Amino acid sequence: MVRTNPATSNTRWMRVRALLLGALLVLLFAAVLGRAAKVQLFDRSRLSRLQRDQTRRELEWAPRRGLIVDRHGDPLAVTRDVDSVFADPSAFETSKAREKAAGLLAGALHLEKRKLLEKISQPDKKFVWLKRRIDEPAAARVRALALDGIELVKEPKRFYPQREMAGHVLGFVGEDAGQEGLERELEPMLRGRTVQIQATRDARGNMVLEHGVPDPADLTGATVTLTLDSAIQLTAEKELGKAVKAAGAIGGWAVVLDVRSGAVLALAGNPVFDANKPGRDPMVWRDRAVQDQLEPGSTIKSFVVARAIEEGVLRSDELLYCEHGVWGHAGRKIHATHPVDWATPATVLRESSNICAAKIGERLGKEKIIEGLKAFGFGEKTGVGLPGEARGALADPRKMAQIALDTTAFGQGMSATAIQEVTAMAAIANGGVLLRPFLVEKVVAADGTVLEQNGREEVVRALAPSTTHTLSAMLEEVVAKGTGTRAAVAEYRAAGKTGTAQKVDPIRGGYSDKRLASFLGFVPADAPRVAILVVIDEPQGAGADVTGGIVAAPAWGAIARESLRQLGVMPLQARETIVKSGARVKVALAPPG
């Protein structure tokens, strides 16, 4: 029997174990070496891409919308940075993590959990907006959650510091673009330029911009300077609101125009709306002074009489028989609110006789009455610079019935916008030149380049200066002792015309019992500076209670007086005193400053 030495056996076993361990180490080292080689040589690009996806983001740096200011540089629309929330859905590895995050965010952002869960349950996406342009309390709540995969980024948001003022003119901005008013019309120049920037997530999970914040000049839109005067605009809105409320009307609008240049100094609408919180009703946003075309009523008589004198078919001193308030003609009866027998053209305007206006229209004839109204800009867009401007409508003289000629002469059977009417009256005030009205004075890019500049632009000569002087005197009588006495402006001479038009019933056809009451004129009559129109839509009452001379004229007078004060136009007596004294003093007719 052979006996094995225990010591020899142990030694052999130790050698085997050492060899096995060494082999294992060699295999492990080879595996590590192979893995390293694979990572470095074969998977390097793929892993680098994964690393970049986890730590880097390509963010869209939103453009910074340009300013909108009034004629004095006071801000009407500004842009401020606020927080927006986005998520990286791929950061949520389990449905439980997504469910928890959605619940927490729903409470912080006051959103539905279901909708949030849908957004973050897209693992193939690296970026999704959760809620944009939130207020600071909401941003603080999101920060406090400290959720992986949820980030905050600054985005510009539009604010309107004057709130309701000029809301119909300015419009508002939606998520990414202007929705109404000038914000929509000037979108290409206001919006600025979007820039793509690279961001990296640091060890604490914060996003760091690799190349810093972009140069503001590369992002910021142009600055728009308007012709609006904030003080005059505020007065127009205030007085219009008072008139609408007093008349129990559904709304109204008012326009103030510089008769020398065509610059719109105020364009007010009622009801008003706050562009910071525009709501969802498009009818509230509607700028009715530009977009609505309605029958103007008796204000049109000013232009018919002017054209008849210009054409030589009417003398300013001749007498016309106004049929004492009722005229059977062309198979119809034409009525006048104020019965008149014999009247001069001045009396026709002062008493607003439909009958004599129709007779003057017949003297002109179909061709010349339409041609004359077109010379004042009716039937064509003014080009004021707001979206949705209406054209208005005039009859085709080749197809006009005889009664249509008569009704056109007192403002029925045709339609016009408020901006057309006030522009036409400005032509009488400034000596006969029809000007293009404009709201935008200039647009300047962030680098100082002037992109657009507007000023006085003559469209056509509508009347000879001598005719406008004659008409001015007649329109002064309307305010001094006619239907427009409530439009009188203390210490100034005013000229204008009342209007009360029946509204067409869009459902049943024909005219309804609803009215559109207005006053259109200019001031000072002796040295015209502004033309103004005030319209009150559907005043409540009957008879004289709903006429333009009752419900619109007082607001017109209040707006006129404040407009002259803001423009530095001296009262008549002060100007006459200066002239009589012989002192060489320049009367301030230009805007202060």
BAPATOR-373665 format. One record per residue (C-alpha): x, y, z. Coordinates in steps of 0.02 Angstrom, whole numbers, plus 50000, padded with zeros to 5 digits. Example, Ala and Ser with C-alpha at 12.3 -4.5 7.8 and 13.67 -1.06 7.14 Angstrom:
506154977550390/506844994750357/
END
This chain:
500005000050000/500655017049947/500395030950071/500165049250011/501125062550101/499835075250167/501055089450145/501335085049963/499455084049933/499145101050010/500515108849908/499805101749747/498065108249791/498725125449828/499595125549658/497975120549572/497015134049662/498335146849617/498255141649436/496355142449437/496375159549521/497685165749401/496685159349254/495125167549324/496045183949346/496715182749170/494965179449105/494245193849205/495635205449146/495345199648968/493485202948987/493805220349056/495075223548921/493865217248789/492465227748860/493565243048865/494115239848687/492305237948633/491785253948721/493265263848656/493355256748482/491615251048434/490315259548549/491175276248572/490045286348457/488445278048521/488885280848704/489445298548672/487765301848592/486865294348742/487905305048860/487485320648761/485635316048760/485645314648949/486595330648986/486305342248838/484785350948768/484495361448613/483335374948674/482315386748567/482645404148637/481025413348605/481105430248519/480805445848623/479345455448555/479645473848516/478865488248612/477305497848560/477275515848622/476155530848597/476665546848509/477535553148667/478495536848696/477375530648837/477305511448833/475705503148776/476375485448752/477955478348835/478815461548853/479435453749016/480285437149054/479255424149146/479485405549180/478875391349069/478885372949119/479475358649008/479815340249037/481025326948975/479855311648965/481335299748941/481925304049117/480455294449194/480935276049196/479345268549268/477475271649254/477445274049442/478695288349429/477665296449291/476065294649390/476835302649544/477585317149444/475955320649354/475005321349519/476245333449597/476295344649443/474405345049429/474305353049599/475735365149566/475135370949395/473255369149421/473115357549271/472245340949244/473295326149299/472695316049150/473325328549022/475005330349110/475195311549117/474875310348930/476255322948896/477595314749002/477135297048945/478115298748784/479805290348820/480425293248642/480365312048669/481665322748755/480655338948764/478825343348789/478015359348853/476935357249008/476375375149034/477075391048961/477245408349036/476675404849213/476625417249357/477955417749494/476955408449628/476685393849509/478535393849462/479005393449646/477875378349674/478685368949530/480445372849593/479995366549766/479515349549693/481305347049628/480755333449507/482015325249393/481525327949212/480565344049249/481395360549204/480985379149208/481565390949071/481295409649048/480175415148906/479555432448857/477735436848890/476725451648826/476005464148950/474915479448924/475305491949063/473815503049022/472625488049036/470995491748942/471615507348854/471705505448665/471375486948679/470455486348512/471905494948426/473315484848505/472485467848502/473415454348598/474665440148580/474265421648590/475525407948630/476665412148485/475945426248379/474865441848377/473015437748371/472115454248343/472425472648309/474165479548278/474945464448364/474285454148219/474525466948081/476345470548126/476795452748178/478295450848059/479135466548128/478625464848310/479015446448342/480915446448330/481965431248282/481985413948361/483725407248406/484245389148440/485485387848586/486435373448668/486225369948854/487085357148967/486475349749131/487755351449270/488055339249415/486635347049514/485405345249371/485375363749326/485345368949143/486855379449094/486945388848928/488545383648838/488775400048748/487875411648866/486295421848836/486045427348655/486295445648611/484615454448639/484835463648473/484775446748385/483115442348466/482145458448494/480795464148375/480585481848314/479905496348418/478275503248351/477815521448385/475975525248362/475085541548326/473925538548473/473985551248614/473675541848777/472825556648861/471635559448715/471335540748698/470915539448884/469705554048871/468865546648717/468605529948805/467985538148965/466725549748881/466155536248761/465855524448908/464825537648999/463775540948843/463455522448812/462925519748992/461815535248997/460925529848837/460735511648890/461605507248726/462475491048680/464095499848635/464925513548534/466525520048456/467445536448438/468855542648326/469955558148341/470965562848187/472275576448158/471555585548006/473265592047952/474185575547941/472885561547949/473655554748110/472415545148220/472535552748394/471215541448473/470205526448419/469055520448557/467805506348569/466515501148697/466365488548778/468215488848818/469305473648855/470935471048947/472225464248824/473115455748971/471535445148993/470645445948825/469385432148858/468645421348721/467325432148637/467905438448465/466515451348461/467285460148611/468965461248522/468185468148363/468735485848317/467045491648256/467645508948204/468655500548067/467815483848037/465955488048042/465115495747890/463435503247930/462255516147857/462905533047918/461255542447913/461195561447910/463055564547933/463205560747747/462195576447704/463735587247735/464635578847591/463145579047474/462865597747500/464735600947480/464795591447316/463245600147249/464025617247283/465675611247207/464785605247049/463835621747032/462105613847045/461745622247212/462025640047272/462385642947455/461045656747464/459615649047365/457985643147440/457355625347429/455595619447468/455655605547599/453815600547587/453465603847771/454075586747825/453245574447703/453625571847518/452795559147406/454045555247271/454515540647157/453135530147230/453745532447409/453525544847551/455055553447623/454875560547798/455885573647891/456025573748081/455985592748084/454615599547967/455315613747861/454535623847720/455825634647632/457645632747676/459385637747622/460725623947613/461335629747784/459585627247854/459475610147771/461005604847869/460505613948027/458775605848033/459365589747949/458005589147817/457935572347727/456765579447596/457855593947541/459405582847551/458535571047428/458125585647313/459945591247317/460455573447276/459315573647124/460135589447063/461795580447067/461125564846984/461635546847005/463355547846926/463925563647014/463275559247187/464225542647186/465745550747108/465685564347241/465575551947385/467025542047312/468065558047309/467825558647498/468475540847514/466825531547532/466745514347454/468625511047474/469725505747619/470665520147698/472255510047728/472325515447911/473385500147952/472255488748053/471715471148004/469975467647941/469605485247880/467935485947788/467705494447620/465955501047641/464725500547496/464035512747369/462715508847240/463155506747057/462475522646975/462035512746817/460855501646917/460185514047047/458315516147064/457685534047081/457245531347263/459005524847295/459705541447234/458585550447358/459005539347507/460875539647471/460795558647488/460285556847672/461365541747714/460255526547682/460565512947554/462445514947572/463675509747706/465275517047779/466495514347920/466855526748058/468645529247998/467965533647824/466765546447895/468015555448004/469305555647863/468015563347747/467585576847875/469445580447895/469495584447709/468185598147734/469145604547886/470865605547804/470345614747646/469775600347536/471175587347533/470765569147571/472205561947674/472625543947712/472335541047898/473735531747987/474045524148159/475875519348147/477085533948148/478675523748131/479425506448156/481245505248210/482225488848217/483305484248368/484875489648274/484135506848238/483595503648059/481985512748015/480845499547939/479325510547912/478895528947929/477225537247896/476655555147883/475465566147786/474945557447626/473735566147508/472525554647417/471515566847312/470815584447316/468995582047359/468435600347363/469055617547319/469585628047471/468175640447438/466885626547450/467595620347616/467485637947688/465655638847639/465305621747715/466235626047875/465095640947904/463555630147876/464165616647995/464515629848127/462675634348122/462225616148162/463165617748328/462695635848362/460805634548336/460345618048254/460235599648301/462015599348370/461955612548507/462485599748639/464155597748550/464655615648585/466405617948658/466605632748775/467855645748713/468025637248542/467035637548381/466445620248330/465705613548169/464815597148140/463315586848091/462135575348185/461635558348121/460265546048172/460185530648062/458975516048068/459855499248077/459455485747952/458695469748023/459875456147959/458595442347986/456935449347925/457655462247807/457125480347799/457395492847940/457185488948124/456725500748266/458535500948323/459575516548295/461365522048270/461605539548341/463135549748295/463975566748288/465345570848163/466295587148156/467895597048182/468605610148298/469105624348306/468015629148158/469055644648122/470735635348126/470335616648117/471465604848211/470485588848245/469025579748166/468015568848284/466645555948266/465625548548409/464395534448375/463185526848502/462485509948451/460665506348492/460255519748621/458665515848717/457175527548708/456025534948578/455945550148465/457185563948503/457915554048648/458925542848531/459565555748407/461395559848379/461135577448444/460535570748612/461585555148648/463195557648547/463465576548541/463875579148727/465245565948723/465905573848563/466045590748647/466965583648799/468205574048690/468475589448580/468865600748726/470135588948805/470945585448636/471235603948608/471935605748784/473145591448757/473695598548590/473975615748663/472695624648553/472265641548630/470445646648655/469735658748526/469735673848642/471555671348688/472045670148505/471045685648461/471845695348604/473575690848540/473125696248364/472365712748423/473845716748535/475035714948388/476225704648496/477325692448403/476805676848494/476785659748413/475165650848454/475525633148509/474595622048387/475865607948387/475855594348520/476785598948680/478555592048682/
END
